[in-house]
Amino acid sequence: MRRLTITAMGAGLLALAACEKTTEAPFDQGVCYVVELKAEGEPPQFNKLAEDQPQIEFCAARLEEMRLRFLRMGGNRREIMGSYQGQFIFIDRAGVWIGQTLEGSRFILLARTGDGRLAIPSAIQRAIDGTPVSISANPEPATPAPAP
């Protein structure tokens, strides 16, 4: 009897969780938006940033460009949110993350290299402790072998 009650309560909690209201991004073909959060309880505002963006990476680049321009003008926001074709984009100091909803889980899209640029995570060389390794100068040219 007790097991049945616990099972019923668990099913009820799952049903309530499934009904929870989530924020979804607009699905306009090729349009990149900046997402501005409002006061709690109000829906976020979607401001059009760029059109005719062929991929989500291009939208992330436009958002990063906007973030850097605002920082150069004296702004202090280091994290920014955007959306592209139904996906949310989150930019922070670690890189670019994407997610289906504003409140849900996020997955890495682009990571920051040691000098702050964005790159595909598998293309970043890392040190033993996991910190990014960047090469700031070209390696020394190979010296030719002495002639016999």
C-alpha positions as CSV (number, residue, x, y, z in Angstrom):
1,M,0.0,0.0,0.0
2,R,2.8,2.4,0.9
3,R,4.6,1.6,-2.3
4,L,1.5,2.4,-4.3
5,T,1.1,5.8,-2.5
6,I,4.7,6.7,-3.2
7,T,4.4,5.7,-6.8
8,A,1.2,7.8,-7.2
9,M,2.9,10.8,-5.6
10,G,5.9,10.5,-7.9
11,A,3.7,10.3,-11.0
12,G,1.8,13.4,-9.8
13,L,5.1,15.3,-9.3
14,L,6.3,14.3,-12.8
15,A,3.0,15.4,-14.3
16,L,3.3,18.8,-12.6
17,A,6.9,19.2,-13.7
18,A,5.8,18.4,-17.3
19,C,3.3,21.2,-17.1
20,E,5.8,23.8,-16.0
21,K,5.9,26.8,-18.3
22,T,9.1,27.1,-20.2
23,T,10.3,30.0,-22.4
24,E,10.8,29.1,-26.0
25,A,12.8,31.1,-28.6
26,P,11.2,32.3,-31.8
27,F,11.9,30.2,-34.9
28,D,12.4,32.8,-37.6
29,Q,14.6,31.5,-40.4
30,G,18.1,33.0,-40.3
31,V,17.3,35.7,-37.7
32,C,19.5,36.3,-34.7
33,Y,18.0,37.8,-31.5
34,V,19.4,39.3,-28.4
35,V,17.4,38.2,-25.3
36,E,16.8,40.7,-22.5
37,L,15.3,39.4,-19.3
38,K,12.6,41.4,-17.6
39,A,11.3,41.5,-14.1
40,E,10.4,38.1,-12.6
41,G,7.2,36.8,-14.0
42,E,7.4,38.8,-17.2
43,P,8.4,37.2,-20.5
44,P,11.8,38.1,-21.9
45,Q,12.2,40.6,-24.8
46,F,13.7,39.4,-28.1
47,N,15.5,42.2,-30.0
48,K,16.5,41.5,-33.6
49,L,20.3,41.7,-34.0
50,A,21.0,40.3,-37.5
51,E,19.2,38.7,-40.4
52,D,20.3,36.2,-43.0
53,Q,22.6,34.2,-40.6
54,P,23.2,30.8,-42.2
55,Q,24.2,28.9,-39.0
56,I,24.0,29.3,-35.2
57,E,27.8,29.9,-35.1
58,F,27.3,33.1,-37.1
59,C,24.7,34.3,-34.7
60,A,27.0,33.5,-31.8
61,A,29.7,35.6,-33.5
62,R,27.3,38.5,-33.9
63,L,26.4,38.3,-30.2
64,E,30.1,38.2,-29.2
65,E,30.8,41.1,-31.4
66,M,28.0,43.1,-29.8
67,R,29.2,42.1,-26.3
68,L,32.7,43.3,-27.0
69,R,31.5,46.6,-28.5
70,F,29.5,47.4,-25.4
71,L,32.5,46.5,-23.2
72,R,34.7,48.9,-25.2
73,M,32.1,51.6,-24.7
74,G,32.3,51.2,-20.9
75,G,29.7,48.5,-20.3
76,N,30.1,45.9,-17.7
77,R,27.9,43.0,-18.8
78,R,30.2,40.0,-19.4
79,E,27.4,37.5,-20.0
80,I,24.8,37.8,-22.8
81,M,21.9,35.7,-24.1
82,G,20.5,35.4,-27.6
83,S,18.4,33.1,-29.7
84,Y,18.6,31.6,-33.2
85,Q,15.9,29.4,-34.9
86,G,14.4,28.0,-31.7
87,Q,17.7,27.6,-29.8
88,F,18.9,29.8,-27.0
89,I,22.5,31.0,-27.0
90,F,24.4,31.8,-23.8
91,I,27.8,33.6,-23.9
92,D,29.9,33.7,-20.8
93,R,33.6,33.7,-19.9
94,A,33.9,30.0,-20.6
95,G,32.5,30.2,-24.1
96,V,29.2,29.8,-26.0
97,W,26.4,27.4,-24.7
98,I,23.2,26.5,-26.4
99,G,19.9,25.1,-25.0
100,Q,16.3,24.4,-26.1
101,T,14.8,26.5,-23.4
102,L,15.8,29.4,-21.3
103,E,15.5,27.4,-18.0
104,G,16.7,24.0,-19.3
105,S,20.1,22.4,-19.7
106,R,22.9,23.9,-21.8
107,F,25.5,22.3,-24.0
108,I,28.8,23.7,-25.1
109,L,29.0,25.0,-28.7
110,L,32.2,27.1,-28.7
111,A,34.9,27.3,-26.0
112,R,37.4,30.1,-25.4
113,T,41.0,29.7,-26.2
114,G,43.8,30.9,-23.9
115,D,43.7,34.3,-25.6
116,G,39.9,34.7,-25.4
117,R,38.9,33.7,-29.0
118,L,36.1,31.3,-29.6
119,A,36.8,27.9,-31.1
120,I,35.3,24.4,-31.5
121,P,36.0,22.6,-28.2
122,S,37.8,19.7,-29.8
123,A,40.2,22.0,-31.6
124,I,41.6,23.5,-28.3
125,Q,44.8,22.1,-27.0
126,R,44.8,21.9,-23.2
127,A,47.4,21.5,-20.6
128,I,47.4,18.6,-18.1
129,D,45.4,20.7,-15.6
130,G,42.7,21.4,-18.2
131,T,43.6,25.1,-18.9
132,P,43.7,26.1,-22.5
133,V,47.1,26.4,-24.1
134,S,47.6,29.1,-26.6
135,I,50.5,29.8,-28.9
136,S,51.2,33.5,-29.0
137,A,54.0,33.4,-31.5
138,N,55.1,31.3,-34.4
139,P,57.5,28.5,-33.4
140,E,61.2,28.9,-34.1
141,P,61.9,27.9,-37.7
142,A,63.8,24.6,-38.1
143,T,67.5,25.1,-38.6
144,P,68.8,23.3,-41.7
145,A,71.3,20.5,-41.0
146,P,74.9,21.5,-41.6
147,A,76.3,20.5,-45.0
148,P,78.8,17.6,-45.0
